[in-house]
Amino acid sequence: MGSEMASKGTGSTGAGSKGAAAKGRVTIREVAERAGVSMATASRALSGNHPVPAATRARVLRAARDLDYVANAHARALVGGGRKMAAVVVRQVTSPFYAQVAEGVEAEAADRGWLCVVGATGGDPQREMDFVRLMREEGARLVILVGGVVEDDAYRERVAHYAHALDSSGARLVLCGRPSPGPGVPALVVEFDNEAGARAITGHLLSVGHRRIVFLGGLPGNTALDARVAGYRAALAEHGLPPEAAHVVDCGLGRPAGLRAMTELLERTREFTAVFAGDDMVAAGALRAIADAGLRVPEDVSVVGYNDIPLAEDFNPPLTTVHTPAEELGRAAVRMALRDPEHAAGSHHLLGTHIVVRRSVAPPGALPAGP
């Protein structure tokens, strides 16, 4: 997998930058005209290799930000035949799911002789914006953004800007597990069916007799988790349970969140027989909290997860979960972007999921049948 790169750059998305992206690549002549200096002075100020008065340099840099000017690295790369570089941007590289997606991108890129670069944002939109800008400056031909987001106007505006800016530079944006910002935006979408997977795993719990099932790991506004909650609710309704039967605990994702939320829940009530964790790391935290409370899985509480990370089968007990095609998600993102650049813009590719049954589920109050 490529090394994580620190993000840098300005990432301005003012009105000037949107106009520049819409009309095509901004030239250094336009930057010089905006700053009121000669092209030679603008070039010296931007390169940083020649003495330029501080006030002049600041004026040139401000003009470059306003116009969303991308430095010359990409143009130089094109002269040499192009820099075959794909960048994958994730929330965190320590997450097993994100690591698998990035591994898929890297593997598919390597198969085609491309370099892969990985960047982590910590969920900060500004860091994401800075990294995308940096990748444009470095001449990346493909930028892949991974993971669920809060789908609001700020997200749609930000991603539309990325897509148009990359497109004007001859590059391509792929949204991996994210929604498209809207029609007419030159971006590809590849994702898996979160709602169907959640409906299936909830249906599995219902089929063995559970009726009091807690969803642990909600994060209102997050597209991936909202879809999983929707699938959970839909499965309850399909089995004739009223809307109030749904019990969603909003705690977000990750093992610490699962441990804390499960501990607090067990302190308040034990009126449930099964837990649907929003992802496998939430399930890991829930398993620890259940054991700490002196309860057993699945004899006292059944637990299921989502994603089927490699460690899920090594949990105690091995975790029943939804398998998501994380590595294939990354591979498909690269394949889609490179297959047909002229006709792929706006394409949407949906991958399937399936349940992996292990030993963390049993009927309410029953011992598991067999090893």
Sine and cosine of phi, psi and omega as CSV:
sin_phi,cos_phi,sin_psi,cos_psi,sin_omega,cos_omega
0.00,0.00,0.59,-0.80,0.00,-1.00
-0.91,0.42,0.35,-0.94,-0.04,-1.00
-0.98,0.20,0.50,-0.87,0.05,-1.00
-0.95,0.32,0.70,-0.71,0.00,-1.00
-0.94,-0.34,0.63,-0.78,0.08,-1.00
-0.94,0.34,0.62,-0.78,-0.01,-1.00
-1.00,0.06,0.52,-0.86,0.04,-1.00
-0.40,-0.92,0.10,-1.00,0.01,-1.00
0.93,-0.37,0.04,-1.00,-0.10,-0.99
-1.00,-0.07,-0.68,0.73,0.06,-1.00
0.93,0.38,0.43,0.90,0.00,-1.00
-0.91,0.42,0.64,-0.77,0.05,-1.00
-0.79,-0.62,0.65,0.76,0.01,-1.00
-0.94,0.35,0.02,-1.00,-0.06,-1.00
-0.88,0.48,-0.59,0.81,0.02,-1.00
-0.88,0.47,-0.63,0.77,-0.04,-1.00
-0.92,0.40,-0.60,0.80,-0.01,-1.00
-0.91,0.41,-0.66,0.75,0.01,-1.00
-0.90,0.43,-0.63,0.78,0.00,-1.00
-0.90,0.44,-0.68,0.74,-0.02,-1.00
-0.90,0.45,-0.59,0.81,-0.07,-1.00
-0.94,0.34,-0.56,0.83,-0.11,-0.99
-1.00,-0.07,-0.15,0.99,0.02,-1.00
0.84,-0.54,-0.14,-0.99,-0.11,-0.99
-0.93,0.37,0.75,-0.66,0.02,-1.00
-0.98,0.21,0.67,-0.75,0.00,-1.00
-0.98,-0.17,0.29,-0.96,0.02,-1.00
-0.92,0.38,-0.43,0.90,0.07,-1.00
-0.88,0.48,-0.67,0.74,0.01,-1.00
-0.91,0.41,-0.61,0.79,0.05,-1.00
-0.90,0.44,-0.71,0.71,0.00,-1.00
-0.88,0.48,-0.68,0.73,0.01,-1.00
-0.90,0.44,-0.67,0.74,0.01,-1.00
-0.89,0.46,-0.63,0.78,-0.06,-1.00
-0.99,0.11,-0.23,0.97,-0.01,-1.00
0.96,0.27,0.57,0.82,0.01,-1.00
-0.75,-0.66,0.13,-0.99,0.05,-1.00
-0.97,0.24,0.30,-0.95,0.04,-1.00
-0.88,0.47,-0.60,0.80,0.00,-1.00
-0.89,0.45,-0.68,0.73,0.01,-1.00
-0.91,0.41,-0.67,0.74,0.02,-1.00
-0.88,0.48,-0.67,0.74,0.01,-1.00
-0.89,0.46,-0.70,0.72,0.01,-1.00
-0.90,0.44,-0.66,0.75,-0.02,-1.00
-0.90,0.43,-0.64,0.77,-0.04,-1.00
-0.97,0.26,-0.54,0.84,-0.03,-1.00
-0.96,0.27,-0.51,0.86,-0.02,-1.00
0.96,0.28,0.14,0.99,-0.06,-1.00
-0.99,-0.17,-0.02,1.00,-0.05,-1.00
-0.72,-0.69,0.51,-0.86,0.00,-1.00
-0.93,0.38,0.81,-0.59,0.04,-1.00
-0.67,-0.74,0.69,-0.73,0.03,-1.00
-0.79,0.61,0.63,-0.78,-0.08,-1.00
-0.83,0.55,-0.66,0.75,-0.02,-1.00
-0.91,0.41,-0.61,0.80,0.01,-1.00
-0.93,0.37,-0.71,0.71,0.02,-1.00
-0.86,0.51,-0.69,0.72,-0.01,-1.00
-0.88,0.47,-0.62,0.78,0.00,-1.00
-0.92,0.40,-0.66,0.75,0.02,-1.00
-0.92,0.39,-0.70,0.71,-0.01,-1.00
-0.90,0.44,-0.60,0.80,0.03,-1.00
-0.91,0.41,-0.65,0.76,0.04,-1.00
-0.90,0.43,-0.65,0.76,0.02,-1.00
-0.89,0.46,-0.65,0.76,0.04,-1.00
-0.91,0.41,-0.70,0.71,-0.04,-1.00
-0.88,0.47,-0.58,0.82,-0.04,-1.00
-1.00,-0.03,-0.08,1.00,-0.05,-1.00
0.87,0.50,0.67,0.74,0.01,-1.00
-0.94,0.35,0.74,-0.67,0.06,-1.00
-0.97,-0.25,0.76,-0.65,-0.07,-1.00
-0.87,0.48,0.11,-0.99,-0.24,-0.97
-0.97,0.24,-0.04,1.00,-0.10,-0.99
-0.84,0.54,-0.66,0.75,-0.04,-1.00
-0.91,0.40,-0.68,0.73,0.01,-1.00
-0.88,0.47,-0.67,0.74,0.03,-1.00
-0.89,0.46,-0.61,0.79,0.01,-1.00
-0.91,0.42,-0.63,0.78,-0.01,-1.00
-0.91,0.42,-0.59,0.81,0.04,-1.00
-0.87,0.50,-0.59,0.81,-0.01,-1.00
-1.00,0.02,0.25,0.97,0.07,-1.00
0.98,-0.19,-0.01,1.00,0.07,-1.00
0.99,-0.16,0.58,-0.81,0.02,-1.00
-0.99,-0.16,0.93,-0.38,-0.05,-1.00
-0.99,0.12,0.99,0.12,-0.07,-1.00
-0.77,-0.64,0.75,-0.66,0.10,-0.99
-0.92,-0.39,0.67,-0.74,0.03,-1.00
-0.89,-0.45,0.74,-0.68,0.05,-1.00
-0.88,-0.47,0.77,-0.64,-0.11,-0.99
-0.90,-0.44,0.87,-0.49,-0.06,-1.00
-0.83,-0.56,0.23,-0.97,0.04,-1.00
-0.93,0.36,-0.73,0.69,0.00,-1.00
-0.44,-0.90,0.61,-0.79,-0.04,-1.00
-0.99,0.11,-0.21,0.98,0.01,-1.00
-0.99,0.14,-0.23,0.97,0.03,-1.00
-0.95,0.31,0.80,-0.60,0.02,-1.00
-0.84,0.54,-0.63,0.78,-0.01,-1.00
-0.90,0.43,-0.78,0.63,-0.01,-1.00
-0.89,0.46,-0.61,0.79,0.01,-1.00
-0.89,0.46,-0.63,0.77,0.01,-1.00
-0.92,0.39,-0.65,0.76,0.04,-1.00
-0.88,0.47,-0.73,0.68,0.00,-1.00
-0.88,0.48,-0.60,0.80,0.04,-1.00
-0.89,0.45,-0.63,0.78,0.05,-1.00
-0.90,0.44,-0.67,0.74,0.05,-1.00
-0.88,0.48,-0.73,0.68,-0.04,-1.00
-0.89,0.46,-0.68,0.73,-0.03,-1.00
-0.90,0.43,-0.71,0.71,-0.01,-1.00
-0.93,0.38,-0.63,0.78,0.03,-1.00
-0.90,0.43,-0.68,0.73,-0.01,-1.00
-0.90,0.45,-0.62,0.79,0.03,-1.00
-0.86,0.51,-0.44,0.90,-0.04,-1.00
-0.98,-0.22,0.12,0.99,0.02,-1.00
0.98,0.19,0.36,0.93,0.00,-1.00
-0.99,-0.16,0.43,-0.90,0.14,-0.99
-1.00,0.03,0.61,-0.79,0.05,-1.00
-0.88,-0.47,0.73,-0.69,0.05,-1.00
-0.87,-0.49,0.68,-0.73,-0.03,-1.00
-0.91,-0.42,0.74,-0.67,0.07,-1.00
-0.81,-0.59,0.57,-0.82,0.02,-1.00
-0.89,-0.46,0.65,-0.76,-0.09,-1.00
-0.93,-0.36,-0.26,0.97,-0.11,-0.99
0.91,0.42,0.29,0.96,-0.02,-1.00
0.99,0.15,0.15,0.99,-0.04,-1.00
-1.00,0.00,0.90,-0.44,-0.01,-1.00
-0.85,0.53,-0.56,0.83,0.00,-1.00
-0.92,0.39,-0.65,0.76,0.05,-1.00
-0.90,0.43,-0.61,0.79,0.06,-1.00
-0.89,0.46,-0.71,0.70,-0.01,-1.00
-0.88,0.48,-0.69,0.73,0.00,-1.00
-0.90,0.44,-0.63,0.77,-0.02,-1.00
-0.93,0.37,-0.67,0.74,0.04,-1.00
-0.87,0.49,-0.69,0.73,0.02,-1.00
-0.88,0.47,-0.69,0.72,0.02,-1.00
-0.86,0.50,-0.67,0.75,0.00,-1.00
-0.92,0.40,-0.56,0.83,0.11,-0.99
-0.89,0.46,-0.70,0.72,-0.01,-1.00
-0.89,0.45,-0.56,0.83,-0.03,-1.00
-1.00,0.08,-0.03,1.00,0.09,-1.00
0.99,0.11,0.37,0.93,0.06,-1.00
-0.87,0.49,0.71,-0.71,0.01,-1.00
-1.00,0.01,-0.26,0.96,-0.08,-1.00
-0.60,-0.80,0.81,-0.59,0.06,-1.00
-0.85,-0.53,0.81,-0.58,-0.07,-1.00
-0.88,-0.48,0.88,-0.48,0.03,-1.00
-0.98,-0.18,0.78,-0.62,-0.16,-0.99
-0.89,-0.46,0.67,-0.74,0.23,-0.97
0.95,-0.32,0.42,-0.91,0.01,-1.00
-0.89,0.46,0.45,-0.89,-0.04,-1.00
-0.63,-0.77,0.19,-0.98,0.19,-0.98
-0.99,0.11,0.92,-0.40,-0.10,-1.00
-1.00,0.06,1.00,0.00,0.04,-1.00
-0.82,-0.57,-0.07,-1.00,-0.04,-1.00
-0.88,0.47,-0.60,0.80,0.00,-1.00
-0.89,0.45,-0.66,0.76,0.04,-1.00
-0.89,0.45,-0.76,0.66,-0.04,-1.00
-0.87,0.49,-0.66,0.75,0.01,-1.00
-0.92,0.40,-0.69,0.73,-0.04,-1.00
-0.89,0.45,-0.73,0.69,-0.07,-1.00
-0.96,0.29,-0.57,0.82,0.10,-1.00
-0.87,0.49,-0.64,0.77,0.05,-1.00
-0.89,0.45,-0.73,0.69,0.05,-1.00
-0.81,0.59,-0.77,0.64,-0.12,-0.99
-0.88,0.48,-0.73,0.68,-0.02,-1.00
-0.93,0.37,-0.63,0.77,0.00,-1.00
-0.91,0.42,-0.69,0.72,0.03,-1.00
-0.91,0.40,-0.67,0.74,-0.01,-1.00
-0.88,0.48,-0.63,0.78,0.00,-1.00
-0.92,0.39,-0.36,0.93,0.03,-1.00
-1.00,-0.10,0.09,1.00,-0.02,-1.00
0.99,0.15,0.29,0.96,-0.01,-1.00
-0.95,-0.32,0.10,-1.00,-0.09,-1.00
-0.76,-0.65,0.64,-0.77,0.07,-1.00
-0.95,-0.30,0.74,-0.68,0.10,-1.00
-0.84,-0.54,0.75,-0.66,0.05,-1.00
-0.98,-0.19,0.88,-0.47,-0.12,-0.99
-0.96,-0.29,0.96,-0.26,-0.06,-1.00
0.97,0.26,0.37,0.93,0.02,-1.00
-0.78,-0.62,0.45,-0.89,0.04,-1.00
-0.98,0.20,0.43,-0.90,0.11,-0.99
-0.94,0.33,0.58,-0.81,0.02,-1.00
-0.96,0.29,-0.15,0.99,0.05,-1.00
0.55,-0.83,0.13,-0.99,-0.01,-1.00
-0.92,0.40,0.50,-0.87,0.05,-1.00
0.99,0.15,0.02,1.00,0.01,-1.00
-1.00,-0.06,0.80,-0.60,-0.07,-1.00
-0.98,0.22,0.93,0.36,0.01,-1.00
-0.69,-0.72,0.50,-0.87,0.07,-1.00
-0.98,-0.21,0.46,-0.89,0.05,-1.00
-0.80,-0.60,0.78,-0.63,0.14,-0.99
-0.74,-0.67,0.79,-0.61,-0.06,-1.00
-0.44,-0.90,0.10,-1.00,0.12,-0.99
-0.90,-0.43,0.25,-0.97,-0.13,-0.99
-1.00,0.10,1.00,0.01,-0.02,-1.00
-0.87,0.49,-0.67,0.75,-0.07,-1.00
-0.92,0.39,-0.68,0.73,0.00,-1.00
-0.90,0.44,-0.65,0.76,0.02,-1.00
-0.89,0.46,-0.67,0.74,0.01,-1.00
-0.92,0.39,-0.63,0.78,0.03,-1.00
-0.90,0.44,-0.63,0.78,-0.02,-1.00
-0.93,0.37,-0.69,0.72,-0.05,-1.00
-0.95,0.32,-0.57,0.82,0.09,-1.00
-0.92,0.40,-0.66,0.75,0.06,-1.00
-0.87,0.50,-0.57,0.82,0.05,-1.00
-0.89,0.45,-0.70,0.71,0.04,-1.00
-0.89,0.46,-0.68,0.73,0.01,-1.00
-0.90,0.44,-0.58,0.81,-0.06,-1.00
-0.93,0.37,-0.38,0.92,0.03,-1.00
-0.99,-0.13,0.09,1.00,0.15,-0.99
0.91,-0.42,-0.07,1.00,-0.02,-1.00
-0.97,0.25,0.68,-0.73,0.05,-1.00
-0.80,-0.60,-0.35,0.94,0.01,-1.00
-0.95,-0.33,1.00,0.01,-0.11,-0.99
-0.90,-0.45,0.80,-0.60,0.03,-1.00
-0.99,-0.13,0.72,-0.70,0.18,-0.98
-1.00,-0.07,0.89,-0.46,-0.08,-1.00
-0.93,-0.36,0.94,-0.35,0.03,-1.00
0.77,-0.64,0.39,0.92,0.05,-1.00
-0.93,0.38,0.47,-0.88,0.07,-1.00
-0.52,-0.85,1.00,0.07,-0.13,-0.99
-0.78,0.62,0.76,-0.65,0.00,-1.00
0.99,-0.14,-0.37,0.93,0.03,-1.00
-0.97,0.23,0.82,-0.57,-0.15,-0.99
-0.88,0.47,-0.65,0.76,-0.04,-1.00
-0.93,0.36,-0.72,0.69,-0.05,-1.00
-0.96,0.29,-0.58,0.82,0.07,-1.00
-0.87,0.49,-0.62,0.79,0.02,-1.00
-0.92,0.39,-0.61,0.79,0.03,-1.00
-0.92,0.38,-0.64,0.76,0.06,-1.00
-0.90,0.44,-0.65,0.76,0.02,-1.00
-0.88,0.47,-0.66,0.75,0.04,-1.00
-0.90,0.43,-0.64,0.76,0.06,-1.00
-0.87,0.49,-0.75,0.66,-0.01,-1.00
-0.90,0.43,-0.64,0.77,-0.02,-1.00
-0.89,0.45,-0.65,0.76,0.01,-1.00
-0.91,0.41,-0.65,0.76,0.05,-1.00
-0.87,0.49,-0.70,0.71,-0.01,-1.00
-0.90,0.43,-0.64,0.77,0.00,-1.00
-0.89,0.46,-0.44,0.90,0.01,-1.00
-0.99,-0.12,0.28,0.96,0.12,-0.99
0.99,0.16,0.22,0.98,0.01,-1.00
-1.00,0.05,0.58,-0.81,-0.02,-1.00
-0.96,0.29,0.32,-0.95,-0.01,-1.00
-0.82,0.57,-0.56,0.83,-0.03,-1.00
-0.94,0.33,-0.14,0.99,0.06,-1.00
-0.95,0.31,-0.35,0.93,0.02,-1.00
-0.96,0.28,0.71,-0.70,0.03,-1.00
-0.74,-0.67,0.98,-0.20,-0.05,-1.00
-0.97,-0.25,0.83,-0.56,0.06,-1.00
-0.98,-0.22,0.91,-0.42,-0.02,-1.00
-1.00,0.09,0.97,-0.24,0.00,-1.00
-0.71,-0.70,-0.08,1.00,-0.06,-1.00
0.98,0.20,-0.23,-0.97,-0.11,-0.99
-0.94,-0.35,0.22,-0.98,0.05,-1.00
0.96,-0.27,0.44,-0.90,-0.04,-1.00
-0.87,0.49,-0.72,0.69,0.02,-1.00
-0.85,0.53,-0.64,0.77,0.01,-1.00
-0.90,0.43,-0.67,0.74,0.02,-1.00
-0.91,0.42,-0.67,0.74,0.01,-1.00
-0.89,0.45,-0.74,0.68,-0.03,-1.00
-0.91,0.42,-0.74,0.67,-0.06,-1.00
-0.92,0.40,-0.63,0.77,0.00,-1.00
-0.93,0.37,-0.63,0.77,0.04,-1.00
-0.87,0.48,-0.72,0.69,0.00,-1.00
-0.91,0.42,-0.63,0.78,0.00,-1.00
-0.90,0.44,-0.70,0.71,-0.01,-1.00
-0.91,0.42,-0.45,0.89,0.06,-1.00
-0.95,0.30,-0.44,0.90,-0.03,-1.00
-1.00,-0.01,-0.66,0.75,-0.11,-0.99
-0.37,-0.93,0.43,-0.90,0.16,-0.99
-0.80,-0.60,0.43,0.90,-0.01,-1.00
-1.00,0.09,0.81,0.59,0.10,-1.00
-0.45,-0.89,0.40,-0.92,-0.03,-1.00
-0.88,-0.48,-0.19,0.98,-0.03,-1.00
-0.52,-0.85,0.46,-0.89,0.02,-1.00
-0.80,-0.60,0.80,-0.60,0.15,-0.99
-0.98,-0.22,0.96,-0.28,-0.01,-1.00
-0.99,0.12,0.65,-0.76,-0.05,-1.00
-0.88,0.47,-0.45,0.89,0.21,-0.98
-0.45,-0.90,0.09,-1.00,-0.11,-0.99
-0.92,0.40,-0.49,0.87,0.03,-1.00
-0.96,0.29,-0.56,0.83,0.16,-0.99
-0.88,0.48,-0.66,0.75,0.04,-1.00
-0.88,0.48,-0.62,0.78,0.03,-1.00
-0.87,0.49,-0.69,0.73,0.05,-1.00
-0.91,0.41,-0.63,0.78,0.01,-1.00
-0.90,0.43,-0.66,0.75,0.02,-1.00
-0.87,0.49,-0.66,0.75,0.02,-1.00
-0.90,0.44,-0.71,0.70,-0.02,-1.00
-0.90,0.43,-0.63,0.78,0.02,-1.00
-0.91,0.42,-0.68,0.74,0.04,-1.00
-0.90,0.43,-0.66,0.75,0.01,-1.00
-0.89,0.46,-0.46,0.89,0.01,-1.00
-0.99,0.10,0.03,1.00,0.02,-1.00
0.99,0.16,0.29,0.96,0.02,-1.00
-0.97,-0.24,0.31,-0.95,-0.03,-1.00
-0.89,-0.45,0.56,-0.83,0.11,-0.99
-0.91,-0.41,0.82,-0.57,0.14,0.99
-0.98,-0.18,0.11,0.99,-0.11,-0.99
-0.86,0.51,-0.67,0.74,-0.02,-1.00
-0.99,-0.16,-0.63,0.78,-0.02,-1.00
-0.62,-0.78,0.76,-0.65,0.13,-0.99
-1.00,0.03,0.55,-0.83,-0.02,-1.00
-0.71,-0.70,0.72,-0.69,0.13,-0.99
-0.78,-0.62,0.36,-0.93,-0.02,-1.00
-0.80,-0.60,-0.34,-0.94,-0.03,-1.00
-0.48,-0.88,0.73,-0.68,0.08,-1.00
0.92,-0.40,-0.52,0.85,-0.02,-1.00
0.84,0.54,0.83,0.55,0.07,-1.00
-0.91,0.41,0.37,-0.93,-0.05,-1.00
-0.82,0.58,-0.53,0.85,-0.04,-1.00
-0.98,0.22,-0.21,0.98,-0.11,-0.99
-0.85,0.52,-0.59,0.81,-0.01,-1.00
-0.97,0.25,-0.17,0.98,0.04,-1.00
-0.98,-0.18,-0.01,1.00,0.08,-1.00
-0.90,0.43,0.26,-0.96,0.02,-1.00
-0.88,-0.47,0.98,-0.21,-0.02,1.00
-0.98,0.18,0.22,-0.98,0.08,-1.00
-0.81,0.58,0.66,-0.75,-0.23,-0.97
-1.00,-0.01,0.78,-0.63,0.23,-0.97
-0.97,0.25,0.75,-0.66,-0.15,-0.99
-0.39,-0.92,0.10,-1.00,0.08,-1.00
-1.00,-0.09,0.84,-0.55,0.05,-1.00
-0.99,0.14,0.86,-0.51,0.09,-1.00
-0.95,-0.31,0.64,-0.76,-0.08,-1.00
-0.98,0.18,0.93,0.37,-0.13,-0.99
-0.88,0.47,-0.77,0.64,-0.02,-1.00
-0.91,0.41,-0.64,0.77,0.02,-1.00
-0.91,0.41,-0.52,0.86,0.06,-1.00
-0.85,0.52,-0.73,0.69,0.03,-1.00
-0.91,0.40,-0.68,0.73,0.02,-1.00
-0.89,0.46,-0.70,0.72,-0.03,-1.00
-0.90,0.44,-0.56,0.83,0.01,-1.00
-0.87,0.49,-0.68,0.73,0.01,-1.00
-0.94,0.35,-0.71,0.70,-0.03,-1.00
-0.87,0.49,-0.70,0.71,-0.01,-1.00
-0.87,0.50,-0.69,0.72,-0.08,-1.00
-0.93,0.37,-0.52,0.86,-0.09,-1.00
-0.99,-0.15,-0.22,0.98,-0.10,-0.99
-0.92,0.40,-0.77,0.64,-0.10,-1.00
-0.50,-0.87,0.99,0.17,-0.09,-1.00
-0.82,0.57,-0.49,0.87,-0.07,-1.00
-0.97,0.23,-0.51,0.86,-0.12,-0.99
-0.90,-0.44,0.00,1.00,-0.10,-1.00
-0.99,0.11,-0.32,0.95,-0.06,-1.00
-0.82,0.57,0.76,-0.65,0.00,-1.00
0.99,0.10,-0.02,1.00,0.00,-1.00
-0.92,0.39,0.51,-0.86,0.01,-1.00
-0.75,-0.66,0.81,-0.58,-0.05,-1.00
-0.83,-0.56,0.83,-0.55,-0.05,-1.00
-0.93,-0.37,0.84,-0.54,0.03,-1.00
-0.99,-0.12,0.46,-0.89,-0.01,-1.00
-1.00,0.02,0.17,-0.99,0.07,-1.00
-0.76,-0.65,0.21,-0.98,0.13,-0.99
-0.45,-0.89,0.33,-0.94,-0.01,-1.00
-1.00,0.09,0.64,-0.77,0.16,-0.99
-0.92,-0.39,0.92,-0.40,-0.07,-1.00
-1.00,-0.01,0.83,-0.56,0.06,-1.00
-0.81,-0.59,-0.71,-0.70,-0.18,-0.98
-0.89,-0.46,0.34,0.94,-0.06,-1.00
-0.99,-0.13,0.14,0.99,-0.01,-1.00
-0.78,-0.62,0.70,-0.72,0.12,-0.99
-0.53,-0.85,0.33,-0.94,0.08,-1.00
-0.85,0.53,0.47,-0.88,-0.01,-1.00
-0.82,0.57,0.81,-0.58,0.06,-1.00
0.97,0.25,0.17,0.99,-0.04,-1.00
-0.91,-0.41,0.47,-0.88,0.11,-0.99
-0.97,0.25,0.54,-0.84,0.04,-1.00
-0.90,0.43,0.59,-0.81,-0.04,-1.00
-1.00,-0.01,1.00,-0.09,0.08,-1.00
1.00,-0.07,0.05,-1.00,-0.09,-1.00
-0.97,0.25,0.00,0.00,0.00,0.00
